[in-house]
Amino acid sequence: MASFKRTASAVWNGTGPDGSGALSGPSGVLENTPYSAKLRFQNEDGRAGTNPEELIAAAHAGCYSMALSFGLTNAGFTPTQLRCTATITMEKGDSGWSFAKITLNLEAEIPEISEEKFLELAQGAKAGCPVSKALSAVPIELEAKLV
């Protein structure tokens, strides 16, 4: 069985409400990228630092797009462009914050594909994407359209 590992690290300093941390990974994309409770809950535009939800959304959008591209290629189609935005809706309940749902919004440019075949492959990629599988405890919605 083939396998591989990917690693990222977090360093946190201080208390939950007032502390802060940094995220890093070997690619250098995350290199001491700041995060904190303030950045997570009070920085609406998200430009001052990252948060776990943003990173999971990026991973999901990227993984889904790649999975769909492979599915399209295997079915004999060549996508011009796949644009996917993953939006994580958070809700605060009695036990704290949790993921309420994830919405994948896809706009796809794919020559010579029918709407029916496109939607079949788009749904298949949602079900088969490794990140979708990992997040399967959360409802995942797909809004897909050809442009």
N, C-alpha and C positions, 0 to 999 in steps of 0.2 A: 504494500500500500504506500503510495507516494504521500509525502507530507512536507510542510514547511511551517516556519514560525515567523511571526512579526512581533516586534517589541516596541513599546513606548514607555516612558517613565514620567512620574510626577513627583515633585518635591513640594511639600506644604509647610509653611512656617506660621505659627501662631494659632489663635483660636478660630473656630468656624466663622463667626460673624465678621471678625476684624482681620483675620489672617489673609495670606495670599500664597500663591504657589506659581510654579512654572512647569510646563510640559515640554518634553523633548523626545525626539526619535532619531534613529540613525540616518534617515534620509536628509535631515537638516531642515525639512519643511517646518517642523516644530522644533525650534531651537530656543529653549528657555522662553517659550511663549507664555505670557502672564495669564493667570486666571485667579478669580477670587469670588466670594459670595457677592460682593458689590458688583463686580463685572457680570456675574451670572444673572442677578435679579434686578439691578438698577440701571444697567447700561443698555438702554433700549436699542440703540443702533448697532451694538456689538463691536464697535471699532476699537475699543480700548484694550481688548483681550478676548480670549476665547472662552468657551464653556463646554462641558461634556455633551450637551444637546447639539450644539453646532457641529462638533466633531463626528457625532453619530449620524447626523443628517448628511454631512458631506460624504461619509463612508457609504451610507445607504444609496445616495444619488449616484455616486461613482460606481459602486458594485452593480447596481441595477442596470445602469447604462451599458456597462461592459457585458453583463449577462445577456441583455437584449441584443447587443451587437453580435455576439457569438450565435445566438439563436437565429437571427436574421441571416447571417452568413451561412450557417448550416442548412437553412431552408432555401438558399439560392438568391438571397436579396443583398444588395449593397446599400447600406444607409448612407445618405449624404451627411446628415447630422442628427444627433439625438441630444435634446436639451431636457434635462431632468432636474427638478427642484424637489427636495425632500423637506417637508415641514413637519416638525414634531410639535404636537399640541400637548402641553403640560397642564395638569390639574392638581390643585392642592386639596387633599381630603383629610380625614381624621388622622391617618397614619403618615401624613407628609406629602411631598410631591411625587407624582408618578406620570408616566407616559400615558396619555389618554388615547392617542391615535397618531399614526404617521400617514401623511398624504404624499404620494409620489405624483407629481404633475409633470407629464411628459409631452413634449412637442417634438414630432419626428418628421424628418424629410427622408422619405424612402421611395425612390422611383419604382414604378410598376408593381406596387403591392395593393391588394384589395383591402378595404376597410376591415372586412371580416378576418382575413389572414393576419393583418396588422394587430388587431385586438387579441386574437388567439396567441400570437407570439409575445405580445406585451404582457398578457396575464401569465403566460408560462414563465417568462423571465422573473416576474414578481414572485412566483411560487418557488422558483429554483435558485434565485440569487442567495448566496451564502449569508449575506447580512440580513435579508428578509427572514431566512430560516432562524438566524440567531435571535431576531427580534419578534418571533412568532407569538409571544405572549401578548403583544400589542396589536390591536386592529390596524391593518395596513390597507389603505385605500389607494386606488390607481385612477387617475384622471389622465387619459391618453387621447391625443388627437394627432392626425396627420396634418401637416401644413405644406 
